[in-house]
């Protein structure tokens, strides 16, 4: 293995990914709930 990731970095990456994903999901939900507001 060339470079090793510390478990803390892995944990941070995962939590960040989850936060972004949840944000996207909530945005999508809002969009589907009121499509007229966007336009």
Wavefront OBJ file of the C-alpha trace (Angstrom):
o trace
v 0.000 0.000 0.000
v 1.417 3.373 -1.022
v -0.175 5.702 1.507
v -2.175 4.680 4.566
v -5.217 6.538 5.804
v -5.647 7.044 9.510
v -8.999 5.780 10.806
v -9.800 9.325 11.954
v -9.459 10.662 8.398
v -11.641 7.836 7.094
v -14.268 8.629 9.742
v -14.184 12.330 8.821
v -14.549 11.566 5.107
v -17.491 9.269 5.783
v -19.289 11.768 8.021
v -18.727 14.542 5.481
v -20.096 12.343 2.697
v -23.169 11.524 4.796
v -23.775 15.215 5.530
v -23.558 16.134 1.835
v -25.809 13.224 0.900
v -28.458 14.153 3.464
v -28.356 17.774 2.308
v -28.878 16.704 -1.290
v -31.732 14.421 -0.292
v -33.517 17.165 1.652
v -33.047 19.559 -1.277
v -34.514 16.971 -3.646
v -37.437 16.402 -1.308
v -38.148 20.138 -1.179
v -37.942 20.307 -4.956
v -40.436 17.488 -5.424
v -42.735 18.963 -2.771
v -42.985 22.404 -4.385
v -41.703 22.484 -7.990
v -43.544 25.736 -8.659
v -41.438 27.661 -6.159
v -38.201 26.808 -7.983
v -39.477 28.191 -11.282
l 1 2 3 4 5 6 7 8 9 10 11 12 13 14 15 16 17 18 19 20 21 22 23 24 25 26 27 28 29 30 31 32 33 34 35 36 37 38 39
